[in-house]
Amino acid sequence: MTTQTPLWFTSSYSNNGGQCVEIAANLIAAHGVVPVRDSKRPNGPVLAVHTDAFSSFVDGLKAGQFGTV
């Protein structure tokens, strides 16, 4: 994706025993995407989600559109 080193971040709300995703917030502004990975597989694949799609997803989570587990 880039030669910049991603600085991975897990939300402080992610306190569910390691079932989390991480984002590399330092790459968002420069590239217009939100890099996302599984916190349990730091060497696994990274998804590059467009910022508009990621914002819509977060808004949906906040609104409870995806239910609960």
KEDREN-888669 format. One record per residue: residue number from 1; residue in three letters; x, y, z negated of N, C-alpha, C, O in turn. Coordinates in Angstrom, 2 decimals, always signed. Atoms other than C-alpha are relative to their C-alpha. Layout:
<NUM Ala <X Y Z> <X Y Z> <X Y Z> <X Y Z>>
...
***
This chain:
<1 Met <+0.83 -1.20 +0.00> <+0.00 +0.00 +0.00> <+0.87 +1.25 +0.00> <+0.59 +2.19 +0.75>>
<2 Thr <-0.83 -1.18 +0.13> <+2.74 +2.46 -0.96> <+1.34 -0.38 -0.62> <+1.50 -1.48 -1.16>>
<3 Thr <-1.28 +0.26 +0.66> <+6.31 +2.73 -2.15> <-0.01 +0.50 -1.44> <+0.92 +0.21 -2.20>>
<4 Gln <+0.13 -0.44 +1.38> <+5.14 +4.41 -5.36> <-0.28 -1.20 -0.89> <-0.98 -2.13 -0.49>>
<5 Thr <+0.26 +1.06 +0.96> <+5.14 +2.18 -8.42> <-1.34 +0.26 -0.68> <-1.55 +1.33 -1.25>>
<6 Pro <+1.29 -0.18 +0.68> <+1.60 +1.66 -9.73> <+0.19 +0.02 -1.51> <+0.93 -0.79 -2.06>>
<7 Leu <+0.04 -0.06 +1.47> <+1.09 +2.65 -13.36> <-1.37 -0.54 -0.41> <-2.35 +0.19 -0.39>>
<8 Trp <+1.26 +0.68 +0.26> <-1.60 +0.16 -14.41> <-0.59 +0.45 -1.33> <+0.12 +0.67 -2.31>>
<9 Phe <+0.75 -0.53 +1.13> <-4.26 +1.27 -16.88> <-1.23 -0.89 -0.23> <-1.95 -1.21 +0.71>>
<10 Thr <+1.21 +0.73 +0.39> <-6.93 -0.72 -18.74> <-0.80 +0.91 -0.90> <-0.25 +1.53 -1.81>>
<11 Ser <+0.86 -0.87 +0.79> <-9.87 +1.16 -20.20> <+0.05 -0.36 -1.48> <+0.18 -1.53 -1.84>>
<12 Ser <+0.04 +0.24 +1.44> <-9.95 +1.57 -23.96> <-1.29 -0.71 -0.40> <-1.39 -1.25 -1.51>>
<13 Tyr <+1.25 +0.71 +0.25> <-13.49 +0.13 -23.73> <+0.12 -1.48 +0.30> <-0.78 -2.26 -0.02>>
<14 Ser <-0.21 +1.41 -0.36> <-12.06 -3.17 -22.47> <+0.56 -0.76 -1.18> <+1.78 -0.92 -1.32>>
<15 Asn <-0.42 +0.74 +1.18> <-11.95 -5.13 -25.68> <-0.76 -1.32 -0.04> <-1.46 -1.64 -1.00>>
<16 Asn <+0.78 +1.23 -0.09> <-13.34 -8.46 -24.53> <+0.87 -1.23 +0.18> <+0.50 -2.15 +0.90>>
<17 Gly <-0.84 +1.18 -0.03> <-10.50 -10.90 -24.96> <+0.79 -0.21 +1.28> <+1.09 -1.34 +1.64>>
<18 Gly <-0.84 +0.12 -1.18> <-8.54 -10.17 -21.81> <-0.74 -0.16 +1.31> <-0.11 -0.36 +2.35>>
<19 Gln <+0.78 +0.11 -1.23> <-11.38 -10.37 -19.28> <-0.19 +1.40 +0.58> <-1.30 +1.93 +0.59>>
<20 Cys <+0.02 -1.40 -0.41> <-10.49 -6.98 -17.81> <+0.55 +0.19 +1.42> <+1.16 -0.70 +2.00>>
<21 Val <-0.67 -0.44 -1.22> <-9.53 -5.19 -14.67> <+0.86 +1.20 -0.37> <+0.62 +1.88 -1.37>>
<22 Glu <-0.87 -1.15 +0.19> <-6.80 -2.60 -14.41> <-0.03 +0.82 +1.28> <-0.25 +0.30 +2.37>>
<23 Ile <-0.12 -0.88 -1.17> <-6.50 +0.40 -12.11> <+1.33 +0.74 -0.09> <+1.88 +0.94 -1.17>>
<24 Ala <-1.23 -0.80 -0.06> <-3.43 +2.33 -10.99> <-0.41 +1.44 +0.29> <-0.45 +1.86 +1.45>>
<25 Ala <+0.54 -1.35 -0.13> <-4.69 +5.85 -11.62> <+0.97 +0.96 +0.67> <+0.55 +1.95 +1.28>>
<26 Asn <-0.97 -0.93 -0.59> <-1.45 +7.48 -10.46> <+0.00 -0.02 +1.52> <+0.61 +0.87 +2.14>>
<27 Leu <+0.02 +0.07 -1.46> <-2.11 +6.43 -6.85> <-1.30 +0.52 +0.62> <-1.41 +0.61 +1.84>>
<28 Ile <+1.32 -0.38 -0.50> <-5.70 +7.66 -6.55> <+0.04 +1.27 +0.84> <-0.40 +1.25 +1.99>>
<29 Ala <+0.04 -1.29 -0.70> <-5.19 +11.30 -5.54> <+0.79 -0.02 +1.30> <+0.34 +0.53 +2.30>>
<30 Ala <-0.87 -0.02 -1.17> <-2.38 +10.68 -3.08> <-0.50 -0.89 +1.14> <-0.18 -0.63 +2.30>>
<31 His <+0.36 +0.98 -1.02> <-4.02 +7.77 -1.25> <-1.49 -0.14 +0.24> <-1.89 -0.79 +1.21>>
<32 Gly <+1.45 +0.06 -0.20> <-7.80 +8.17 -1.64> <-0.60 -1.37 -0.28> <-1.74 -1.64 +0.10>>
<33 Val <+0.50 +1.31 +0.39> <-8.14 +4.63 -2.99> <+0.32 -0.25 -1.46> <+1.23 +0.36 -2.02>>
<34 Val <-0.25 +0.42 +1.37> <-8.33 +3.06 -6.43> <+0.53 -1.43 +0.06> <-0.23 -2.35 +0.35>>
<35 Pro <-0.53 +1.36 +0.06> <-5.98 +0.07 -6.70> <-0.54 -0.71 -1.24> <-0.48 -0.17 -2.35>>
<36 Val <+0.62 +0.75 +1.08> <-7.68 -2.60 -8.84> <+0.60 -1.41 -0.02> <+0.78 -2.02 +1.03>>
<37 Arg <-0.49 +1.37 +0.11> <-6.29 -5.90 -10.17> <-0.56 -0.64 -1.27> <-1.05 +0.04 -2.17>>
<38 Asp <+0.41 +0.80 +1.15> <-7.17 -8.65 -12.64> <+1.11 +0.08 -1.05> <+2.26 -0.23 -0.75>>
<39 Ser <-1.02 -0.15 +1.03> <-5.37 -8.02 -15.93> <+0.65 -1.33 -0.38> <+1.77 -1.35 -0.88>>
<40 Lys <-0.57 +1.31 +0.32> <-4.83 -11.77 -16.39> <+0.96 -0.47 +1.09> <+1.72 -1.42 +0.86>>
<41 Arg <-0.86 +0.40 -1.11> <-3.01 -12.00 -13.02> <+0.75 +1.22 +0.54> <+0.49 +1.67 +1.65>>
<42 Pro <-0.69 -1.23 -0.42> <-0.64 -9.01 -12.85> <+0.79 -0.15 +1.30> <+1.09 +0.86 +1.94>>
<43 Asn <-0.71 +0.20 -1.26> <+1.21 -10.57 -9.91> <-0.93 -0.47 +1.11> <-0.49 -0.80 +2.20>>
<44 Gly <+1.00 +0.43 -0.98> <-2.01 -11.49 -8.12> <-0.35 +1.10 +0.97> <+0.31 +2.14 +1.02>>
<45 Pro <+0.40 -0.99 -1.01> <-3.81 -9.62 -5.37> <-0.49 +1.30 -0.60> <-0.97 +1.34 -1.74>>
<46 Val <+0.48 -1.33 +0.38> <-4.67 -5.93 -5.58> <-1.04 +0.43 +1.03> <-0.79 +0.35 +2.24>>
<47 Leu <+1.03 -0.54 -0.88> <-7.89 -4.52 -4.15> <+0.19 +1.51 +0.10> <+0.46 +2.17 -0.91>>
<48 Ala <-0.05 -1.44 -0.20> <-7.79 -1.03 -2.66> <-1.42 +0.47 +0.29> <-1.93 +0.29 +1.40>>
<49 Val <+1.39 -0.42 -0.10> <-11.24 +0.46 -3.26> <-0.04 +1.50 +0.27> <+0.57 +2.28 -0.45>>
<50 His <+0.12 -1.43 -0.32> <-12.13 +3.80 -1.63> <-0.57 +0.74 -1.20> <-1.42 +0.21 -1.92>>
<51 Thr <+0.41 -0.77 +1.19> <-12.64 +6.51 -4.25> <-1.50 +0.20 -0.09> <-2.07 +0.13 -1.18>>
<52 Asp <+1.45 -0.19 +0.03> <-16.26 +7.16 -3.25> <-0.71 -1.27 -0.45> <-1.65 -1.22 -1.25>>
<53 Ala <+0.61 +1.27 +0.39> <-17.14 +3.47 -3.58> <+0.26 -0.30 -1.47> <-0.63 -0.79 -2.17>>
<54 Phe <-0.32 +0.26 +1.41> <-15.36 +3.20 -6.93> <-0.83 +0.90 -0.91> <-1.33 +0.46 -1.94>>
<55 Ser <+0.82 -0.93 +0.79> <-17.17 +6.29 -8.25> <-1.44 -0.46 -0.07> <-2.07 -0.39 -1.13>>
<56 Ser <+1.37 +0.52 -0.02> <-20.51 +4.84 -7.18> <-0.14 -1.22 -0.89> <-1.14 -1.37 -1.60>>
<57 Phe <+0.01 +1.19 +0.84> <-19.66 +1.56 -8.88> <-0.01 +0.39 -1.48> <-0.81 -0.14 -2.25>>
<58 Val <-0.07 -0.44 +1.40> <-18.73 +3.30 -12.16> <-1.31 +0.66 -0.42> <-1.80 +0.42 -1.52>>
<59 Asp <+1.29 -0.62 +0.31> <-21.90 +5.41 -12.01> <-1.09 -1.06 -0.21> <-1.92 -0.94 -1.11>>
<60 Gly <+0.96 +1.09 +0.15> <-23.92 +2.21 -11.54> <+0.18 -0.75 -1.31> <-0.80 -1.13 -1.95>>
<61 Leu <-0.26 +0.64 +1.28> <-22.23 +0.61 -14.53> <-0.57 +0.83 -1.15> <-1.22 +0.32 -2.05>>
<62 Lys <+0.47 -0.89 +1.06> <-23.00 +3.63 -16.69> <-1.51 +0.03 -0.07> <-2.08 +0.19 -1.15>>
<63 Ala <+1.45 -0.05 -0.06> <-26.63 +3.56 -15.54> <-0.64 -1.35 -0.31> <-1.87 -1.46 -0.36>>
<64 Gly <+0.53 +1.32 +0.33> <-26.98 -0.14 -16.38> <-0.58 -0.74 +1.18> <-1.41 -1.64 +1.00>>
<65 Gln <+0.57 +0.61 -1.21> <-27.72 -1.14 -12.78> <+0.44 -1.44 +0.22> <-0.15 -2.14 +1.05>>
<66 Phe <-0.53 +1.34 -0.24> <-25.75 -4.38 -13.03> <-0.34 -0.97 -1.13> <+0.13 -2.11 -1.12>>
<67 Gly <+0.38 +0.88 +1.09> <-27.27 -5.81 -16.21> <+1.14 -0.24 -0.96> <+2.16 +0.45 -0.93>>
<68 Thr <-1.02 +0.35 +0.97> <-25.29 -7.38 -19.00> <+0.29 -1.48 +0.06> <-0.50 -2.26 +0.59>>
<69 Val <-0.39 +1.42 +0.01> <-23.49 -10.65 -19.51> <-0.26 -0.58 -1.37> <+0.00 -1.76 -1.60>>
***
